[in-house]
């Protein structure tokens, strides 16, 4: 059994981690992006379906393209952040199952592909597991010493057309990543207590 992480690690991942809106000019190097992806890919998804697809917006041109698709208050965040990732859900994720489930016999994989290709099943599975992978991305980034600013305020149709055209990938949310300005943080909002959210059965 693995040991619990030290308290300082739990602080970095959860207790003192914050959502950032302003960024230093320190870049996020490609090697860090690749390490981040390698970590998040190990998070569990149902049937190992891994439906999330990522556009890592780093260039000036990419930022100028994405920013107008966001709500007014999010545009400056995208332009200032060294990196903003678009997390999309691939409705055609079942096509990758022969690779992702290579330990299964071909007939079992074919059965699962047929089941998961059904529109309502594929949409629900992609959204649920793509969102999980987006959450893994945030935690992996924090583990690597990065700060995150997840956002949902953008025009999904514009992002899908601008970044996922010709595919069946649908944008889920976006997340700026970098090294946040600690002095620009807002006061932290409260959370609900255990008694307000939970019960034993």
MDTraj code that builds the backbone (N, CA, C; nanometers):
import mdtraj as md
import numpy as np

residues = "UNK UNK UNK UNK UNK UNK UNK UNK UNK UNK UNK UNK UNK UNK UNK UNK UNK UNK UNK UNK UNK UNK UNK UNK UNK UNK UNK UNK UNK UNK UNK UNK UNK UNK UNK UNK UNK UNK UNK UNK UNK UNK UNK UNK UNK UNK UNK UNK UNK UNK UNK UNK UNK UNK UNK UNK UNK UNK UNK UNK UNK UNK UNK UNK UNK UNK UNK UNK UNK UNK UNK UNK UNK UNK UNK UNK UNK UNK UNK UNK UNK UNK UNK UNK UNK UNK UNK UNK UNK UNK UNK UNK UNK UNK UNK UNK UNK UNK UNK UNK UNK UNK UNK UNK UNK UNK UNK UNK UNK UNK UNK UNK UNK UNK UNK UNK UNK UNK UNK UNK UNK UNK UNK UNK UNK UNK UNK UNK UNK UNK UNK UNK UNK UNK UNK UNK UNK UNK UNK UNK UNK UNK UNK UNK UNK UNK UNK UNK UNK UNK UNK UNK UNK UNK UNK UNK UNK UNK UNK UNK UNK UNK UNK UNK UNK UNK UNK UNK UNK UNK UNK UNK UNK UNK UNK UNK UNK UNK UNK UNK UNK UNK UNK UNK UNK UNK UNK UNK UNK UNK UNK UNK UNK UNK UNK UNK UNK UNK UNK UNK UNK".split()
xyz = np.array([
    [0.0844, -0.1186, 0.0000],
    [0.0000, 0.0000, 0.0000],
    [0.0884, 0.1242, 0.0000],
    [0.0621, 0.2173, -0.0899],
    [0.1387, 0.3402, -0.0946],
    [0.1104, 0.4252, 0.0280],
    [0.2119, 0.5025, 0.0686],
    [0.1944, 0.5915, 0.1822],
    [0.1201, 0.7177, 0.1407],
    [0.0507, 0.7787, 0.2350],
    [-0.0149, 0.9064, 0.2093],
    [0.0904, 1.0123, 0.1779],
    [0.0553, 1.1060, 0.0912],
    [0.1467, 1.2144, 0.0578],
    [0.1688, 1.3038, 0.1792],
    [0.2863, 1.3656, 0.1873],
    [0.3095, 1.4616, 0.2964],
    [0.2116, 1.5777, 0.2882],
    [0.1888, 1.6407, 0.4010],
    [0.0930, 1.7498, 0.4086],
    [0.1262, 1.8616, 0.3102],
    [0.2544, 1.8899, 0.2892],
    [0.2937, 1.9966, 0.1973],
    [0.2495, 1.9654, 0.0544],
    [0.2519, 1.8385, 0.0165],
    [0.2061, 1.7989, -0.1171],
    [0.0551, 1.8160, -0.1293],
    [-0.0167, 1.7810, -0.0245],
    [-0.1623, 1.7989, -0.0259],
    [-0.1980, 1.9469, -0.0327],
    [-0.1182, 2.0310, 0.0330],
    [-0.1397, 2.1756, 0.0215],
    [-0.1250, 2.2199, -0.1236],
    [-0.0173, 2.1755, -0.1887],
    [0.0101, 2.2173, -0.3261],
    [-0.0980, 2.1713, -0.4225],
    [-0.1521, 2.0542, -0.3990],
    [-0.2541, 2.0001, -0.4885],
    [-0.3936, 2.0532, -0.4567],
    [-0.4230, 2.0775, -0.3295],
    [-0.5600, 2.1075, -0.2893],
    [-0.5722, 2.2304, -0.1997],
    [-0.5168, 2.2242, -0.0788],
    [-0.5541, 2.3194, 0.0252],
    [-0.5106, 2.4630, -0.0027],
    [-0.3923, 2.4807, -0.0569],
    [-0.3457, 2.6173, -0.0857],
    [-0.3420, 2.6474, -0.2347],
    [-0.3740, 2.5509, -0.3180],
    [-0.3794, 2.5753, -0.4633],
    [-0.4947, 2.6697, -0.4936],
    [-0.4745, 2.7570, -0.5918],
    [-0.5741, 2.8578, -0.6241],
    [-0.5956, 2.8647, -0.7747],
    [-0.7113, 2.9175, -0.8137],
    [-0.7379, 2.9474, -0.9537],
    [-0.6785, 3.0840, -0.9855],
    [-0.5932, 3.0884, -1.0871],
    [-0.5224, 3.2117, -1.1204],
    [-0.5835, 3.2795, -1.2427],
    [-0.5800, 3.4127, -1.2383],
    [-0.6313, 3.4950, -1.3477],
    [-0.5248, 3.5842, -1.4101],
    [-0.4134, 3.6041, -1.3410],
    [-0.3051, 3.6865, -1.3925],
    [-0.1756, 3.6063, -1.3865],
    [-0.0857, 3.6353, -1.4824],
    [0.0276, 3.5473, -1.5059],
    [0.1581, 3.6242, -1.5171],
    [0.2662, 3.5602, -1.4723],
    [0.3985, 3.6132, -1.4987],
    [0.4340, 3.5822, -1.6440],
    [0.5450, 3.6378, -1.6913],
    [0.5857, 3.6128, -1.8298],
    [0.6766, 3.4905, -1.8430],
    [0.6870, 3.4108, -1.7374],
    [0.7679, 3.2885, -1.7435],
    [0.7004, 3.1881, -1.8357],
    [0.7703, 3.1371, -1.9372],
    [0.7064, 3.0451, -2.0318],
    [0.6875, 2.9052, -1.9735],
    [0.5979, 2.8309, -2.0356],
    [0.5821, 2.6881, -2.0065],
    [0.6437, 2.6133, -2.1234],
    [0.7570, 2.5525, -2.0989],
    [0.8324, 2.4885, -2.2061],
    [0.7619, 2.3625, -2.2574],
    [0.7913, 2.3275, -2.3821],
    [0.7293, 2.2099, -2.4428],
    [0.7565, 2.0837, -2.3625],
    [0.8765, 2.0719, -2.3060],
    [0.9085, 1.9523, -2.2272],
    [0.8152, 1.9389, -2.1075],
    [0.7770, 2.0514, -2.0469],
    [0.6840, 2.0485, -1.9344],
    [0.5452, 2.0074, -1.9824],
    [0.5037, 2.0583, -2.0985],
    [0.3738, 2.0207, -2.1541],
    [0.3680, 1.8702, -2.1771],
    [0.4739, 1.8155, -2.2326],
    [0.4769, 1.6718, -2.2592],
    [0.4774, 1.5904, -2.1293],
    [0.5484, 1.6387, -2.0278],
    [0.5487, 1.5701, -1.8990],
    [0.4098, 1.5763, -1.8349],
    [0.3455, 1.6912, -1.8465],
    [0.2101, 1.7078, -1.7955],
    [0.1147, 1.6094, -1.8624],
    [0.1243, 1.5985, -1.9940],
    [0.0377, 1.5052, -2.0667],
    [0.0642, 1.3613, -2.0243],
    [0.1908, 1.3281, -2.0063],
    [0.2254, 1.1914, -1.9670],
    [0.1659, 1.1567, -1.8312],
    [0.1609, 1.2535, -1.7409],
    [0.1019, 1.2286, -1.6097],
    [-0.0496, 1.2142, -1.6176],
    [-0.1160, 1.3065, -1.6840],
    [-0.2627, 1.3038, -1.6853],
    [-0.3166, 1.1805, -1.7561],
    [-0.2418, 1.1272, -1.8523],
    [-0.2884, 1.0113, -1.9269],
    [-0.3034, 0.8864, -1.8407],
    [-0.2392, 0.8857, -1.7227],
    [-0.2489, 0.7680, -1.6371],
    [-0.3726, 0.7705, -1.5481],
    [-0.4469, 0.8798, -1.5469],
    [-0.5696, 0.8839, -1.4686],
    [-0.6729, 0.7885, -1.5263],
    [-0.7530, 0.7236, -1.4415],
    [-0.8481, 0.6238, -1.4909],
    [-0.9649, 0.6836, -1.5679],
    [-1.0050, 0.6141, -1.6737],
    [-1.1277, 0.6430, -1.7478],
    [-1.2000, 0.5112, -1.7702],
    [-1.3312, 0.5165, -1.7911],
    [-1.4073, 0.3936, -1.8076],
    [-1.3628, 0.3221, -1.9338],
    [-1.3359, 0.1918, -1.9192],
    [-1.2863, 0.1084, -2.0297],
    [-1.1594, 0.1665, -2.0911],
    [-1.0847, 0.2456, -2.0117],
    [-0.9614, 0.3089, -2.0609],
    [-0.9870, 0.3854, -2.1913],
    [-1.1034, 0.4503, -2.2015],
    [-1.1441, 0.5069, -2.3303],
    [-1.0698, 0.6346, -2.3684],
    [-1.0178, 0.7085, -2.2708],
    [-0.9324, 0.8254, -2.2962],
    [-0.9869, 0.9161, -2.4073],
    [-1.1067, 0.9753, -2.3900],
    [-1.1669, 1.0528, -2.4982],
    [-1.1174, 1.1968, -2.5090],
    [-1.0429, 1.2458, -2.4108],
    [-1.0012, 1.3861, -2.4140],
    [-0.8971, 1.4091, -2.5236],
    [-0.9110, 1.5227, -2.5909],
    [-0.8136, 1.5680, -2.6901],
    [-0.7752, 1.7105, -2.6529],
    [-0.6509, 1.7475, -2.6773],
    [-0.5978, 1.8724, -2.6254],
    [-0.5359, 1.9579, -2.7353],
    [-0.5700, 2.0852, -2.7345],
    [-0.5010, 2.1842, -2.8166],
    [-0.4250, 2.2747, -2.7202],
    [-0.2932, 2.2755, -2.7313],
    [-0.2074, 2.3536, -2.6413],
    [-0.1762, 2.4867, -2.7105],
    [-0.2454, 2.5904, -2.6710],
    [-0.2346, 2.7203, -2.7380],
    [-0.1212, 2.7996, -2.6729],
    [-0.0091, 2.8098, -2.7456],
    [0.1099, 2.8769, -2.6924],
    [0.1537, 2.9947, -2.7780],
    [0.1278, 2.9882, -2.9063],
    [0.1803, 3.0896, -2.9978],
    [0.0985, 3.2178, -2.9908],
    [0.1582, 3.3266, -3.0358],
    [0.0880, 3.4548, -3.0451],
    [-0.0342, 3.4393, -3.1348],
    [-0.0169, 3.3715, -3.2474],
    [-0.1263, 3.3526, -3.3422],
    [-0.2392, 3.2712, -3.2805],
    [-0.2029, 3.1669, -3.2076],
    [-0.3040, 3.0837, -3.1430],
    [-0.3841, 3.1605, -3.0395],
    [-0.3156, 3.2411, -2.9601],
    [-0.3846, 3.3211, -2.8589],
    [-0.4780, 3.4234, -2.9235],
    [-0.4297, 3.4869, -3.0311],
    [-0.5121, 3.5859, -3.0997],
    [-0.6358, 3.5213, -3.1630],
    [-0.6235, 3.3962, -3.1997],
    [-0.7366, 3.3236, -3.2567],
    [-0.8369, 3.2840, -3.1488],
    [-0.7870, 3.2352, -3.0348],
    [-0.8746, 3.1845, -2.9296],
    [-0.9413, 3.2961, -2.8496],
    [-0.8680, 3.4005, -2.8181],
    [-0.9184, 3.5020, -2.7262],
    [-1.0536, 3.5609, -2.7676],
    [-1.0753, 3.5965, -2.8948],
    [-1.2056, 3.6529, -2.9316],
    [-1.3221, 3.5559, -2.9163],
    [-1.2931, 3.4272, -2.9043],
    [-1.3981, 3.3274, -2.8865],
    [-1.4431, 3.3171, -2.7411],
    [-1.3706, 3.3828, -2.6521],
    [-1.4017, 3.3787, -2.5095],
    [-1.4861, 3.4993, -2.4705],
    [-1.5491, 3.4910, -2.3545],
    [-1.6228, 3.6049, -2.3029],
    [-1.5260, 3.7193, -2.2732],
    [-1.5797, 3.8384, -2.2644],
    [-1.4972, 3.9581, -2.2522],
    [-1.3981, 3.9480, -2.1362],
    [-1.4438, 3.9007, -2.0200],
    [-1.3559, 3.8973, -1.9031],
    [-1.2511, 3.7874, -1.9108],
    [-1.2653, 3.6938, -2.0034],
    [-1.1668, 3.5863, -2.0170],
    [-1.0620, 3.6145, -2.1248],
    [-1.0859, 3.7107, -2.2113],
    [-0.9945, 3.7341, -2.3230],
    [-0.8552, 3.7750, -2.2766],
    [-0.8493, 3.8686, -2.1827],
    [-0.7194, 3.9149, -2.1344],
    [-0.6420, 3.8017, -2.0664],
    [-0.7133, 3.7119, -1.9995],
    [-0.6475, 3.5991, -1.9328],
    [-0.5775, 3.5093, -2.0346],
    [-0.6463, 3.4833, -2.1452],
    [-0.5899, 3.3969, -2.2496],
    [-0.4690, 3.4633, -2.3144],
    [-0.4789, 3.5913, -2.3401],
    [-0.3686, 3.6631, -2.4046],
    [-0.2467, 3.6722, -2.3132],
    [-0.2689, 3.6819, -2.1831],
    [-0.1578, 3.6981, -2.0895],
    [-0.0933, 3.5659, -2.0499],
    [-0.1707, 3.4593, -2.0489],
    [-0.1183, 3.3300, -2.0040],
    [-0.0164, 3.2755, -2.1041],
    [0.0904, 3.2126, -2.0555],
    [0.1860, 3.1529, -2.1483],
    [0.1295, 3.0338, -2.2254],
    [0.0245, 2.9728, -2.1704],
    [-0.0333, 2.8532, -2.2304],
    [-0.1805, 2.8445, -2.1918],
    [-0.2656, 2.8175, -2.2873],
    [-0.4048, 2.7849, -2.2575],
    [-0.4396, 2.6587, -2.3344],
    [-0.4873, 2.5592, -2.2645],
    [-0.5204, 2.4319, -2.3282],
    [-0.6710, 2.4232, -2.3480],
    [-0.7112, 2.3819, -2.4672],
    [-0.8504, 2.3519, -2.4966],
    [-0.8704, 2.2030, -2.4752],
    [-0.9586, 2.1676, -2.3825],
    [-0.9884, 2.0270, -2.3571],
    [-1.1150, 1.9916, -2.4349],
    [-1.1023, 1.8994, -2.5268],
    [-1.2152, 1.8558, -2.6073],
    [-1.2465, 1.7097, -2.5828],
    [-1.3705, 1.6714, -2.6116],
    [-1.4144, 1.5331, -2.5980],
    [-1.4372, 1.4746, -2.7375],
    [-1.3666, 1.3683, -2.7690],
    [-1.3774, 1.3057, -2.9011],
    [-1.4907, 1.2036, -2.9012],
    [-1.5966, 1.2323, -2.9772],
    [-1.7079, 1.1385, -2.9858],
    [-1.6703, 1.0112, -3.0614],
    [-1.5600, 1.0152, -3.1338],
    [-1.5112, 0.8967, -3.2050],
    [-1.4025, 0.8239, -3.1262],
    [-1.4024, 0.8407, -2.9953],
    [-1.2984, 0.7795, -2.9123],
    [-1.2932, 0.6284, -2.9259],
    [-1.4046, 0.5649, -2.9586],
    [-1.4069, 0.4180, -2.9662],
    [-1.3129, 0.3653, -3.0737],
    [-1.2784, 0.4482, -3.1703],
    [-1.1848, 0.4044, -3.2733],
    [-1.0465, 0.3733, -3.2209],
    [-1.0133, 0.4262, -3.1031],
    [-0.8819, 0.4018, -3.0430],
    [-0.8802, 0.2803, -2.9502],
    [-0.9943, 0.2157, -2.9311],
    [-0.9995, 0.1051, -2.8363],
    [-0.9077, -0.0122, -2.8720],
    [-0.8855, -0.0452, -3.0003],
    [-0.7912, -0.1542, -3.0270],
    [-0.6517, -0.1288, -2.9706],
    [-0.6111, -0.0022, -2.9626],
    [-0.4834, 0.0325, -2.9002],
    [-0.4946, 0.0354, -2.7490],
    [-0.6017, 0.0936, -2.6997],
    [-0.6159, 0.1147, -2.5557],
    [-0.6549, -0.0118, -2.4805],
    [-0.7149, -0.1078, -2.5497],
    [-0.7567, -0.2335, -2.4866],
    [-0.6915, -0.3528, -2.5562],
    [-0.5660, -0.3384, -2.5897],
    [-0.4975, -0.4395, -2.6714],
    [-0.4858, -0.5754, -2.6032],
    [-0.5094, -0.5786, -2.4714],
    [-0.5026, -0.7072, -2.3999],
    [-0.6286, -0.7907, -2.4186],
    [-0.7349, -0.7303, -2.4737],
    [-0.8605, -0.8033, -2.4931],
    [-0.8630, -0.8723, -2.6289],
    [-0.9393, -0.9807, -2.6425],
    [-0.9542, -1.0443, -2.7738],
    [-1.0273, -0.9522, -2.8706],
    [-0.9981, -0.9606, -2.9992],
    [-1.0562, -0.8694, -3.0980],
    [-1.2089, -0.8670, -3.0972],
    [-1.2713, -0.9813, -3.0758],
    [-1.4174, -0.9834, -3.0786],
    [-1.4771, -0.9045, -2.9617],
    [-1.4096, -0.9062, -2.8473],
    [-1.4567, -0.8285, -2.7322],
    [-1.4413, -0.6784, -2.7592],
    [-1.3309, -0.6403, -2.8191],
    [-1.3091, -0.4995, -2.8536],
    [-1.4139, -0.4530, -2.9537],
    [-1.4426, -0.5361, -3.0540],
    [-1.5426, -0.5000, -3.1547],
    [-1.6795, -0.4791, -3.0911],
    [-1.7141, -0.5655, -2.9955],
    [-1.8417, -0.5510, -2.9251],
    [-1.8474, -0.4183, -2.8498],
    [-1.7394, -0.3845, -2.7799],
    [-1.7360, -0.2604, -2.7032],
    [-1.7395, -0.1393, -2.7951],
    [-1.6717, -0.1485, -2.9095],
    [-1.6755, -0.0377, -3.0050],
    [-1.8171, -0.0129, -3.0553],
    [-1.8870, -0.1187, -3.0858],
    [-2.0243, -0.1047, -3.1352],
    [-2.1125, -0.0420, -3.0285],
    [-2.0983, -0.0867, -2.9044],
    [-2.1791, -0.0334, -2.7954],
    [-2.1476, 0.1140, -2.7704],
    [-2.0193, 0.1473, -2.7651],
    [-1.9789, 0.2837, -2.7319],
    [-1.9967, 0.3807, -2.8478],
    [-2.0198, 0.3305, -2.9678],
    [-2.0440, 0.4178, -3.0823],
    [-2.1885, 0.4645, -3.0901],
    [-2.2767, 0.4040, -3.0115],
    [-2.4166, 0.4473, -3.0101],
    [-2.4219, 0.5921, -2.9612],
    [-2.4912, 0.6827, -3.0314],
    [-2.4785, 0.8266, -3.0058],
    [-2.4968, 0.8708, -2.8613],
    [-2.6022, 0.8254, -2.7948],
    [-2.6229, 0.8714, -2.6580],
    [-2.5160, 0.8164, -2.5638],
    [-2.4695, 0.6945, -2.5902],
    [-2.3653, 0.6343, -2.5068],
    [-2.2323, 0.7057, -2.5300],
    [-2.1981, 0.7296, -2.6556],
    [-2.0700, 0.7937, -2.6849],
    [-2.0663, 0.9352, -2.6292],
    [-2.1752, 1.0094, -2.6402],
    [-2.1779, 1.1472, -2.5908],
    [-2.1613, 1.1513, -2.4388],
    [-2.2362, 1.0667, -2.3679],
    [-2.2270, 1.0647, -2.2216],
    [-2.0906, 1.0159, -2.1753],
    [-2.0389, 0.9127, -2.2416],
    [-1.9089, 0.8571, -2.2023],
    [-1.7976, 0.9561, -2.2297],
    [-1.8032, 1.0219, -2.3439],
    [-1.6992, 1.1192, -2.3780],
    [-1.7010, 1.2375, -2.2819],
    [-1.8185, 1.2891, -2.2497],
    [-1.8273, 1.4032, -2.1584],
    [-1.7787, 1.3666, -2.0189],
    [-1.8246, 1.2545, -1.9676],
    [-1.7865, 1.2148, -1.8318],
    [-1.6357, 1.1941, -1.8207],
    [-1.5818, 1.1170, -1.9121],
    [-1.4411, 1.0812, -1.9012],
    [-1.3473, 1.1902, -1.9520],
    [-1.3933, 1.2686, -2.0500],
    [-1.3134, 1.3822, -2.0929],
    [-1.3013, 1.4861, -1.9827],
    [-1.4098, 1.5056, -1.9066],
    [-1.4059, 1.5979, -1.7934],
    [-1.3117, 1.5456, -1.6850],
    [-1.3173, 1.4147, -1.6606],
    [-1.2212, 1.3558, -1.5669],
    [-1.0782, 1.3847, -1.6100],
    [-1.0494, 1.3662, -1.7380],
    [-0.9134, 1.3893, -1.7850],
    [-0.8746, 1.5367, -1.7744],
    [-0.9712, 1.6258, -1.7927],
    [-0.9429, 1.7669, -1.7718],
    [-0.9078, 1.7961, -1.6265],
    [-0.9762, 1.7275, -1.5339],
    [-0.9439, 1.7436, -1.3921],
    [-0.8058, 1.6862, -1.3616],
    [-0.7740, 1.5716, -1.4218],
    [-0.6394, 1.5160, -1.4032],
    [-0.5338, 1.6140, -1.4526],
    [-0.5634, 1.6844, -1.5619],
    [-0.4708, 1.7830, -1.6156],
    [-0.4408, 1.8900, -1.5105],
    [-0.5442, 1.9404, -1.4452],
    [-0.5243, 2.0444, -1.3442],
    [-0.4380, 1.9918, -1.2297],
    [-0.4674, 1.8722, -1.1826],
    [-0.3911, 1.8180, -1.0703],
    [-0.2474, 1.7863, -1.1104],
    [-0.2281, 1.7353, -1.2324],
    [-0.0924, 1.7078, -1.2794],
    [-0.0132, 1.8373, -1.2934],
    [-0.0777, 1.9429, -1.3440],
    [-0.0103, 2.0719, -1.3569],
    [0.0322, 2.1238, -1.2199],
    [-0.0577, 2.1166, -1.1233],
    [-0.0223, 2.1602, -0.9886],
    [0.0917, 2.0775, -0.9317],
    [0.0909, 1.9483, -0.9573],
    [0.1973, 1.8618, -0.9082],
    [0.3326, 1.9008, -0.9655],
    [0.3327, 1.9570, -1.0866],
    [0.4568, 1.9983, -1.1519],
    [0.4951, 2.1424, -1.1177],
    [0.4213, 2.2044, -1.0262],
    [0.4547, 2.3394, -0.9843],
    [0.3936, 2.4489, -1.0687],
    [0.2975, 2.4128, -1.1527],
    [0.2285, 2.5099, -1.2367],
    [0.0993, 2.5555, -1.1702],
    [0.0514, 2.6712, -1.2125],
    [-0.0776, 2.7217, -1.1686],
    [-0.1780, 2.7084, -1.2821],
    [-0.3066, 2.7029, -1.2468],
    [-0.4115, 2.6827, -1.3461],
    [-0.5220, 2.7860, -1.3302],
    [-0.5845, 2.8175, -1.4436],
    [-0.7010, 2.9032, -1.4454],
    [-0.8062, 2.8463, -1.5377],
    [-0.8823, 2.7455, -1.4923],
    [-0.9855, 2.6854, -1.5777],
    [-1.0992, 2.7821, -1.6053],
    [-1.1563, 2.7736, -1.7264],
    [-1.2627, 2.8638, -1.7682],
    [-1.3648, 2.7888, -1.8521],
    [-1.4917, 2.8289, -1.8368],
    [-1.5967, 2.7756, -1.9228],
    [-1.6626, 2.8843, -2.0063],
    [-1.6209, 3.0086, -1.9881],
    [-1.6822, 3.1197, -2.0593],
    [-1.6237, 3.1416, -2.1974],
    [-1.6760, 3.0693, -2.2958],
    [-1.6343, 3.0856, -2.4349],
    [-1.7423, 3.0291, -2.5256],
    [-1.7340, 3.0631, -2.6522],
    [-1.8316, 3.0173, -2.7510],
    [-1.7878, 2.8802, -2.8026],
    [-1.8573, 2.7779, -2.7599],
    [-1.8180, 2.6412, -2.7957],
    [-1.8217, 2.6195, -2.9467],
    [-1.9242, 2.6697, -3.0133],
    [-1.9358, 2.6480, -3.1579],
    [-1.8175, 2.7100, -3.2313],
    [-1.7756, 2.8290, -3.1895],
    [-1.6623, 2.8945, -3.2545],
    [-1.5327, 2.8182, -3.2305],
    [-1.5138, 2.7720, -3.1081],
    [-1.3925, 2.6956, -3.0763],
    [-1.3908, 2.5642, -3.1523],
    [-1.5052, 2.4974, -3.1587],
    [-1.5109, 2.3701, -3.2310],
    [-1.4789, 2.3903, -3.3789],
    [-1.5337, 2.4964, -3.4376],
    [-1.5082, 2.5240, -3.5789],
    [-1.3650, 2.5701, -3.6009],
    [-1.3137, 2.6503, -3.5085],
    [-1.1808, 2.7071, -3.5267],
    [-1.0670, 2.6124, -3.4972],
    [-1.0883, 2.5185, -3.4051],
    [-0.9788, 2.4317, -3.3618],
    [-1.0031, 2.2829, -3.3853],
    [-1.1292, 2.2416, -3.4009],
    [-1.1589, 2.0996, -3.4171],
    [-1.2370, 2.0714, -3.5456],
    [-1.2285, 2.1618, -3.6421],
    [-1.3040, 2.1442, -3.7669],
    [-1.2661, 2.0135, -3.8347],
    [-1.3665, 1.9458, -3.8923],
    [-1.3423, 1.8198, -3.9621],
    [-1.3311, 1.6996, -3.8714],
    [-1.3579, 1.7185, -3.7423],
    [-1.3537, 1.6079, -3.6466],
    [-1.4873, 1.6008, -3.5731],
    [-1.5013, 1.5026, -3.4880],
    [-1.6177, 1.4936, -3.4000],
    [-1.5767, 1.5239, -3.2557],
    [-1.4783, 1.6120, -3.2425],
    [-1.4334, 1.6564, -3.1109],
    [-1.5130, 1.7802, -3.0714],
    [-1.5655, 1.7792, -2.9505],
    [-1.6429, 1.8907, -2.8983],
    [-1.5699, 1.9521, -2.7794],
    [-1.5564, 2.0847, -2.7805],
    [-1.4868, 2.1520, -2.6714],
    [-1.5632, 2.1336, -2.5406],
    [-1.4886, 2.1117, -2.4339],
    [-1.5446, 2.0932, -2.2996],
    [-1.5183, 2.2181, -2.2161],
    [-1.3926, 2.2443, -2.1847],
    [-1.3560, 2.3684, -2.1173],
    [-1.2138, 2.4044, -2.1556],
    [-1.1722, 2.5246, -2.1168],
    [-1.0353, 2.5674, -2.1441],
    [-0.9669, 2.5963, -2.0115],
    [-0.8345, 2.5916, -2.0128],
    [-0.7606, 2.6113, -1.8880],
    [-0.6283, 2.6784, -1.9181],
    [-0.6111, 2.7985, -1.8660],
    [-0.4810, 2.8636, -1.8775],
    [-0.3858, 2.8018, -1.7763],
    [-0.2602, 2.7891, -1.8159],
    [-0.1587, 2.7242, -1.7334],
    [-0.0311, 2.8075, -1.7391],
    [0.0323, 2.8222, -1.6260],
    [0.1573, 2.8967, -1.6215],
    [0.2006, 2.9171, -1.4781],
    [0.2606, 3.0322, -1.4535],
    [0.3082, 3.0679, -1.3208],
    [0.2343, 3.1952, -1.2796],
    [0.1355, 3.1778, -1.1931],
    [0.0454, 3.2864, -1.1608],
    [0.1081, 3.3926, -1.0719],
    [0.0503, 3.5114, -1.0783],
    [0.0904, 3.6217, -0.9922],
    [0.0165, 3.6074, -0.8590],
    [0.0893, 3.5653, -0.7581],
    [0.0269, 3.5409, -0.6273],
    [-0.0373, 3.6667, -0.5713],
    [0.0238, 3.7825, -0.6004],
    [-0.0278, 3.9072, -0.5446],
    [-0.1606, 3.9491, -0.6064],
    [-0.1986, 3.8854, -0.7176],
    [-0.3228, 3.9223, -0.7869],
    [-0.4401, 3.8326, -0.7498],
    [-0.4198, 3.7400, -0.6575],
    [-0.5269, 3.6476, -0.6205],
    [-0.6376, 3.7188, -0.5443],
    [-0.7608, 3.6758, -0.5693],
    [-0.8747, 3.7232, -0.4925],
    [-0.8787, 3.6498, -0.3586],
    [-0.9500, 3.7053, -0.2589],
    [-0.9723, 3.6287, -0.1351],
    [-1.0391, 3.4955, -0.1671],
    [-1.0003, 3.3940, -0.0964],
    [-1.0517, 3.2609, -0.1266],
    [-1.1969, 3.2472, -0.0828],
    [-1.2774, 3.1884, -0.1695],
    [-1.4176, 3.1638, -0.1377],
    [-1.4325, 3.0418, -0.0478],
    [-1.5383, 3.0372, 0.0326],
    [-1.5600, 2.9214, 0.1201],
    [-1.6027, 2.7980, 0.0412],
    [-1.6021, 2.6859, 0.1084],
    [-1.6507, 2.5604, 0.0531],
    [-1.7584, 2.5050, 0.1461],
    [-1.8329, 2.4078, 0.0964],
    [-1.9370, 2.3444, 0.1776],
    [-1.8756, 2.2425, 0.2727],
    [-1.9311, 2.2344, 0.3921],
    [-1.8844, 2.1394, 0.4921],
    [-1.9295, 1.9980, 0.4561],
    [-1.8634, 1.9000, 0.5149],
    [-1.8976, 1.7595, 0.4936],
    [-2.0453, 1.7349, 0.5180],
    [-2.0983, 1.7925, 0.6257],
    [-2.2383, 1.7700, 0.6625],
    [-2.3355, 1.8271, 0.5598],
    [-2.2905, 1.9237, 0.4793],
    [-2.3754, 1.9847, 0.3783],
    [-2.3747, 1.9086, 0.2472],
    [-2.2761, 1.8256, 0.2261],
    [-2.2638, 1.7563, 0.0973],
    [-2.2732, 1.6048, 0.1064],
    [-2.2642, 1.5489, 0.2267],
    [-2.2355, 1.4060, 0.2366],
    [-2.3250, 1.3359, 0.3375],
    [-2.3399, 1.2065, 0.3125],
    [-2.4048, 1.1188, 0.4088],
    [-2.3525, 0.9781, 0.3894],
    [-2.3532, 0.9039, 0.4970],
    [-2.3131, 0.7627, 0.4914],
    [-2.4366, 0.6770, 0.4641],
    [-2.4183, 0.5659, 0.3960],
    [-2.5283, 0.4754, 0.3693],
    [-2.4877, 0.3330, 0.4063],
])
top = md.Topology()
chain = top.add_chain()
for i, resn in enumerate(residues, 1):
    res = top.add_residue(resn, chain, resSeq=i)
    for name in ("N", "CA", "C"):
        top.add_atom(name, md.element.get_by_symbol(name[0]), res)
traj = md.Trajectory(xyz[None], top)
